[in-house]
Amino acid sequence: MKLPTLYLPLLLPVLSYAQGGQSMEEKLAALQAATQAAQSAGDNAWMLMSSALVLMMTGPGLALFYGGLVRRKNVLGTMMQSFVLMALVTVLWAVVGYSMAFGEGNAIVGDFRYLFLNGVGAEPNADYAATIPQQTFMVYQLMFAIITPALISGAFAERMKFSAMLLFMTLWLLVVYFPMAHMVWGKGGLLNAFLGGRIPCFDFAGGTVVHITSGVSALVCALYLGKRRGYPHEAVKPHNLVLSFIGACLLWVGWFGFNAGSALGSSALATSAFVATHFGAAAAALGWILAEWLKNGKPSVLGGISGSVAGLVAITPASGFVKPFPALLIGFAAGVVCYFMVAAVKHRFGYDDSLDAFGVHGAGGTLGALLTGVFATNLVNSALKDASGRPMPLGLIDGNSGQLLNQLIGCAIAWVLAAVATLAILKLCDVLLGVRVADEHEVEGLDLSMHGEEAYNFES
C-alpha cells in the first residue's frame, strides 16, 4: 500500500529508530537543536525587518516630515541633514560607537572590545539577544543611533552650516548618545534595570536615550544659534504639508520596528509593544487635534500629524511594559501636553525651535519616561525576577512606587548630560568653524548656499 506523502514526516523518526540509527537521547538533542534553529531564524527575520523599518524612519520618514515643514529654499538642505547622517553615523558606529555603547566597560561607557566590530559576527551575544546573531543586534541598534541626531536637526533648521552640523553630530554621538545608550541598555550600565544597573530605569525603546537627549539638545541648539531672520514677526510657513504628511505616516509605520523590534525577537512581548505603539499614536493624534480645535476653532493637518509623532515618542519607553489602555492614556496625555509646549510655552519664552524638536521629543520623551514608572506591569514584561524566580513588581500600579524616583533620576541624567555636553560642543564647533550661516546665505537659502541646488525648477 502506498502511503500519502502527508504522513511521511510522521514516520521518519520511527523508521530512523527501527533502522538502528541514533539513540533516543541523540534524537531529542537533534530535535532541540532544530527547534532552536527555527526560533533563531524567525527572530532573526523579524529583527532584520525591524532594522529596515527603523532606517525608513530617518530616510524617507523624517527627511520628508522635516523637509515639508521648512521653506522652499531650504528643503534640500534639511533633507540632506537626515540623509548624510545615515552615512556618517554608520561609519562612526562601525569604528567605535557600537563598542562604546555595548562593550562591557564601566557604569557610564563601554570599553573597546568591539572596536572596528571585532568579534561581532554570527554568534549571539547572550547578554543582549540570545536568539539572533550579534551582527543583527548591532545593525538594529545602529538604526537608533542614526535617527537620534537627525531629530536634533529640526531645532536648527534653516540656519546651521553643513560643515558645523557634521562636526557637531560626530562629537555629540561620542559624548552624549553612545554613553547614554550604554547607561540604559549596556551590560553594567548605570541605569540598566536588567543587566546590573545601580539605578534601574525602565526604557524599552529609547525615551531617555533617543528622545530626551535629542529634544534637550535641540533646545540648547535653538537657544545658542538664535532665531531665524525675521522670526517671529515674519510668517515662516511650511512649504509643502503633503511631504510632511507622507513623512509622518512613514514614521508611524516605521515605529513598529522601533518599539516592537526592541523585544529583540518575534514574541508575545513584541506583539504587546506593537499594540501599545499603535494605540499611543492614535490617542495622541486625537488629543492634539482636540486641544487645537478648542483653542483655534479648527483642527489642522499639521496638528494631527504632530500629535501622532508626540504619541509615538511618549509610548516609546513604555511600549514593552504597559497594557493597551494605559498606552491610550499615555498617548492622549502626550498629545495635549506637547501641543501646550508648542502652542504656548514656545511662544511664551520666544525661542525658535524651528520644527518643534524639543516640544515633541524633549517634552514627550520626558512625559513618557515618567508615566512608564506609573503603568509598567509584570503582567506585560516579566523579565525582572526576584531570587526565587517570581516576577518583580515594576511600576506604581504593581505596587512599586519607588520606580517613579528611578524614572525621574534617569530623566534628570539624560537632561543634564544632553544640555551640558551640547552647549560645550556647540562652543567648540563655533570656535573651529562657526555654526551659523552668514546672513546672505540664510536669505538665499541653504539649498543654494550650502549645496548649490534647488528642490524645484519652475523654468523647465
N, C-alpha and C positions, 0 to 999 in steps of 0.2 A: 504493500500500500504506500502510495506517495503522499507524504505529509505536506500540508500547506506551508509555504515559505514563512508565514507569520509565526509558526511555532518553533522554527529552528533556533532562534536565540535562547528560547527557554530550555532547549535540550542540550545546548553546548556545554554547560557545566557538568551535566550528568554524563555526557559522552566523554568529556575530558577525564572525569573521575574514574569512569569504567575502564578507560584505556591505561590506567596506572600512571597518570601524569602527576601533577603537583599534589602535595598534601593539602589537607583542609586548611591548615594554618597559612600556607603559602597562597591558597586561593583567597582567603579572607584578606590577606595583606595586599594582594593584587587588586581586589575589589575596592579596598580602602584607597589605594593609590589612584585608581581610576576615578573614584568619587571626588577626591581632592583635585585631580587634574580638571575634572569637569567644572568644579566650583571656581577654580582659578581662571579657567577660560571664560566663564560667564562674568566673573568680577572684572577681569581684565578688559573685556569688551565694553562693559559699562563705563569703566574709568577712562578708556581711550575716547569714547563718545563724549563723556563729561568734559574731558580736556578740550576737545574741539568746540563744545558749546561755550566754555568759558573764554576761549580765544575769540569766538564770534562776538562776545560781549564788547571787546575792545574794538576790533575791526570785523565787521562794519558797525556794530551796535552803537558804541559810544562815539565813534567818529561821526556817524550820521546824526546822532542826538545832539552833540555839541555843535557840529558843523551847521545844522539848520538854525541854531539859536543865535549865531553871530551875524554881523552884517555881510553883505555880498562880497565886499572887498577882502574879507578875512576867512572865507570858508575853507579854502585850500590849506592855508597856514594852520588853521585849527585842526582840520582832519589829519594833516601831516604829523602833528604832535602825537596823536594816538598811534598812527602807523609806524613812525620811526621808533617808538618805544617798544613795539613788538620785536624789532630787531635788536635794539640796544640792550634791553633787559635780558633777552635770551642769551646773548654773548656773556654778559656780566654774570648771569646765573650759572652758566656752564663753567666759568672760570673760578668763581669764588662764592657766589650767592647761595647756592644750594648747601654748600658745606657750612657756611656761617649760620644758616637757618636750621639745618637738621643734623649737623655734626654734634657729637657729644662733648661740648666744651664746658662752660660753666652756666650759672643761672641766667646770664644775660645774653651770651652769644655762643654759637657753636665753634668747634675747632676746625682745622683744615684737613681733616681726614678724607673728605670728598673733593679736594681741590682738583680742578680740571675733570670732575666727575670720575675720579679714580675709585674703582671698586663699585661703581653704580651700574649694575647690569641686570641680568635676567633673574637672579636670585632675589626673593623678597627680603625686605627688612622687617623682621617680625615685630619690632617695637612700634612701627607705624602702620604697616598694612601687610598682614601675613599671607594674603592670598593672591597678591599681584606682584609682578616684577618691580624691583626698586626703581628701575628706569621709568616705569609707568607712573609711579608715585612722584618721582622727580619732575616729570614733564607736566603732570597735573598741577603740582604746586607752582610751577613756573608760570602758568597762566594767571594765577592770583597775583604774582609779582609783576606781571605785565600791566594788568588793568589798574592796580592801585596808584602808581604815579600818574597814569593817564587821567585819573579822576581829578587830580590837583589842577590840571591844566584849565579846567573850567573857571577857576578863580582869576587867573591872569590872562584870560583870552583877550586877544586883540592888542596886546601891548608889551609882550616879553620877547627879547631877542631869541632867535632859534639856537644860536650857539650857547647862550647862557642857560637856556632850558635844558640842553643836553648835559652840560656840566652840573647843573643843579640836580637833575634827576639821578645822575650817576652817584653823586655824593649822598643824596637823600636815601637812596636804596641801601648804601653801605652803612649809613649811620642810623637810619630810622627803621626801614622796613625789615631788613634781614635780622637785626637784633630783636625787633618786636615779634616777628614770626617765630623766632627761637623761644622767646619767653613764653609764648602762648601755646605753641604746637610742638616745639622741640623737646627731646628727652632731657629731663632735668631742668627745663626752663622754669623761671621764677613763677609764672602764672599757669603752668600746665597742670590741670586738675587730674589728669590720668597717668602722667609719667613723672611723678615725683616733684611737682612744683610746691614751693613753700606756701604760696597763696593760690589756692585752687579757684581759678576763674573760668567760668563756662563760656566758651566762644566757639560754636560749632563750625562756622564757616567764614569768620572774619569781621565781626562787629568792631572789635578793637584793632585788630591787625590791619584791616583794609580800610574801613570806613572812618573810624575816629582819627587815625593817623593822617589819612588823606584829607579829611574835612578840616581838621585843625590846621594842618599845614597850608591848606587852601586859604584859610582866613588870614594867616600870617603873610602869605604871598600878596593877597589883596591889599592888606594894610601897608606892606612895605613898598609895593610898586605904586601905590596911589591910584586915584581914579582915572578912568579913560578921559580923554579930552572931551569936554562938553558935558560929561556926566555929573549930576542927574538932570541938568537944565535942558539938554537936547535929548530928544527921543532916540533910544537905541533899541530898535525893534528887531526881532528875529527876521532873517531874510527869507526863510523857507521852512515853515512849520511842518510841511509834508515830510521833509527829510527827518526832522526831529521825531515825528510820529512813527515813521518806519523804524528809526533807531531805537525808540523806547520799546516798541513791540519785540524787536530782536533782543533787547536787554532782558525783557520778561522771559522769553523762551530760553535764552542762554543761562539765566539764573537758576534753572533747574539743574544744570550741570554744576553750577557754583555751590548750591546748597545740598541737593540730593547726592551729588557726587562726593561731598565731604563725608558721607557714610563709608567711603572707601571700599565699597562692594555693592553688589546687586542684592540688597537685603530688604527686610521689612523696615529697617531704620531709614533706608533711602526713600522708600515709599512715604513714610511719615514726614520726612523733610520736604519731599516733593509737594505733598498736600499742604503743609504749613506755608510753604513759599507761595503757592498759588493763592491761598486764602488771604494771606497777609497783603499781597499786592492788590487784590481785588478790593478788600476793605479800605485800604489806604486811598485808592483812586476815588472811591465814593466819599471818604472823609474829606479829602482836599476839595473835591467838586462841591460838596455841600457847604463847606466853610466859605469858599469863594462865592458861591451862589448867594448865600445870605448876606455877604458883605458888599458885593458888587452888582448883584441883581442878575448876573449871567454866569453860567458855567462855561469855562473856556477849555478848548482842546489842550492848550499848554498846561493848564491846571490839572486836567485829567492824567496826562502822561507823567507830569512831575509827581503827582500823588502816587502813581503806581511804582515809580522808582523809589520814592520815600518808603513805601511799604516793603519793597524788596530789601532795601537797606536795613530797616529795623528788624525784619524777621530773620536776617542772616545769622546773628549769633544764637538765636533761639530755635532755629529751624529743626535741629536734631534733638530737642529737649521738650517741646511743647505739643499739646494736643491741638486739634483743628480749631476749636472755639477760642482758646486763648490766642491763637495765631490771628484770628479775626480781630480780636480786641487790640492786639499789638499793632496790627496794620492800620486800623481805624485811628488809633491814637497818633500814630506816626503821620498820617495824612493831615490831621488837624494841627499837630504841633509844628510840623515842617512848613505848612502853609503860614502859620503865625510867624515863624522865623524869617521866611522870605518876604511876606507882605507887610509885616510890622517892625520886627526887630532890625532888619537890614536898613530900612528907611529911617528908623529912629536914630540909629548910630551913624548912618551915612557912608558906610564902607561899600566899595564897589566889588562885590563878589559876582563877577560877570554872569556866570551861568549857575549860580547858587550851589556851588560845591559844598560850602560849609553848611548852608541852611538845610540841605538834604542829607549829605553824608555825615557831616560832623554831628549835627543835632539828631538825625535819625539813628545813626550808629550808637550814640550815647544812650538814647531812649531805649533802643532795642537791647543793649547790653544790660541795662538796669532791670528791665522787665523780664529778662531771662532769669534773673535771680528770684523773681516772684513766681513765674509759671513753670519753671523747669520741674519735670517729674520723672521718677524712675520707672513709671509705667510706660514711658516712651523710650527712655535710654537707661538701661540697667547695667551699663559697663562699669560703673563705680561701685565696688563691693567692699563690705567690711571683712574683718578677719575670718568670720565664719562663712563667708561666701554669699551673704544676703545683700541684695541691692541697697545702697545707702540713700537716704533722703537727699534730694537735690535742691529744690527751691523752697520758697516760703510756703507754697501750697502742700509740699511734702512735710512741712514742719521744720525745715532748716532755715530759720530766719537769718542766721549768720551769713548765708550766701549773698545776701544783699550787700553786706560790707565787703565781701570779696570782690563782687562785681564793681562796686564803687572804687575800690583800690585799683583794679585793673584799668578802669576808665581813666582814673587820675594819672596813672603811669603813662598811658598812651597819650593823654593830653599834654603832659609836661614834656615828655620826650619829643613829641612832634613839634611843639611850639618852640622850645629852646633850640633844638637842632636845626629846624627850618630857618629861624632867624639868623643863626650863625652861618649856615651855608649860603643864604642869600647875601649876607655881607661879604663873604669871601668871593662869591661869584661877581658881585658888584665891583669889587676891587680889581679882580682879574680881567673881566670882560665888559662890565656894565650890564645891568639886567634889563633895563627898559629901552625900547626902541626910540630913536630920535623922533622929535615932533613931526618932521616932514614925512617920515616913514609911517607913522601912525595915521596921519591924514591920508596918505596914499593907499594904505592898507598893507597888511603883511603878505598877501599873496604876491604882489609885485615887488615889494621892497625886500622881502626875505627869500623869495623863491623864483621871482621873475616870470610868474604865470598868472593867469586869470581863470576863475572857475567857469565863467560864462562868456562866450564870444558872440556878441549880438550883431557882428558885422558879416558873419559867414552865412 
